[in-house]
Amino acid sequence: MNLPIHTAESAPEEARKLLSGISSALGFVPNMIGGMANAPALLEGYTTLSGIFDKTSFSATERQVILLTTSRFVEQLHQSPARFARRRRL
């Protein structure tokens, strides 16, 4: 499934305000965020949770380490079934 990567101009009406704010803050819309704009409720949920995470007592650097570590862990979880299947064939 290929979803379009939206900008503030091309997004569904419900997502435009959020994308506009993100674009203003960052100077661009990251592809992941532009993809989430296809489901405005998803984009709203992601930005809400992101805002809550920013209110924690973690420093900006600590928050980035947490996000990168989580991302790496999730990537490994998704690769594990493929590795297991390859090992079984050997």
C-alpha positions as CSV (number, residue, x, y, z in Angstrom):
1,M,0.0,0.0,0.0
2,N,1.4,3.4,-1.0
3,L,0.0,6.3,0.9
4,P,0.7,9.8,-0.3
5,I,3.1,12.0,1.7
6,H,1.2,15.2,2.4
7,T,2.2,18.7,2.9
8,A,0.1,21.3,4.7
9,E,-1.4,22.2,1.3
10,S,-2.2,18.7,0.1
11,A,-3.4,17.1,3.3
12,P,-7.1,16.4,4.2
13,E,-8.7,19.5,5.7
14,E,-8.7,18.0,9.3
15,A,-4.9,17.6,9.2
16,R,-3.9,20.9,7.6
17,K,-3.6,22.9,10.8
18,L,-1.4,20.3,12.5
19,L,0.8,20.0,9.4
20,S,1.1,23.8,9.1
21,G,2.2,24.0,12.7
22,I,4.8,21.2,12.3
23,S,6.1,22.8,9.1
24,S,6.4,26.2,10.8
25,A,8.3,24.6,13.8
26,L,10.6,22.4,11.8
27,G,10.8,24.2,8.4
28,F,9.5,21.1,6.7
29,V,7.1,18.2,7.2
30,P,8.9,14.9,7.9
31,N,7.7,12.0,5.6
32,M,6.4,10.0,8.6
33,I,4.2,12.9,9.6
34,G,3.1,13.6,6.0
35,G,2.0,10.0,5.7
36,M,0.1,10.1,9.0
37,A,-1.9,13.0,7.6
38,N,-3.8,10.5,5.5
39,A,-5.6,9.6,8.8
40,P,-6.0,12.9,10.6
41,A,-7.0,11.2,13.9
42,L,-3.7,9.3,13.8
43,L,-1.8,12.5,13.2
44,E,-3.7,14.2,16.1
45,G,-2.9,11.3,18.4
46,Y,0.8,11.2,17.5
47,T,1.2,15.0,18.0
48,T,-0.7,14.9,21.3
49,L,1.4,12.0,22.7
50,S,4.5,13.8,21.4
51,G,3.5,16.9,23.3
52,I,2.9,14.9,26.5
53,F,6.3,13.3,26.1
54,D,7.9,16.7,25.7
55,K,6.5,17.7,29.2
56,T,8.4,14.9,31.0
57,S,11.4,15.6,33.1
58,F,13.7,14.1,30.5
59,S,16.1,16.5,28.8
60,A,15.8,16.9,25.0
61,T,18.9,14.6,24.6
62,E,17.4,12.0,26.8
63,R,14.1,12.0,24.9
64,Q,16.0,11.5,21.6
65,V,17.9,8.6,23.1
66,I,14.6,7.0,24.3
67,L,13.1,7.5,20.8
68,L,16.1,6.1,19.0
69,T,16.4,3.1,21.4
70,T,12.7,2.3,21.0
71,S,12.9,2.6,17.2
72,R,15.8,0.2,17.1
73,F,14.0,-2.2,19.4
74,V,10.9,-2.2,17.3
75,E,13.0,-2.7,14.1
76,Q,14.5,-5.8,15.7
77,L,11.1,-7.1,16.6
78,H,10.0,-6.8,13.0
79,Q,13.1,-8.5,11.7
80,S,13.0,-11.5,14.1
81,P,10.3,-13.5,12.3
82,A,12.2,-13.3,9.0
83,R,15.4,-14.3,10.7
84,F,13.7,-17.2,12.4
85,A,12.2,-18.4,9.1
86,R,15.6,-18.3,7.4
87,R,17.2,-20.3,10.2
88,R,14.5,-23.0,10.0
89,R,15.2,-23.5,6.2
90,L,18.9,-24.1,6.8
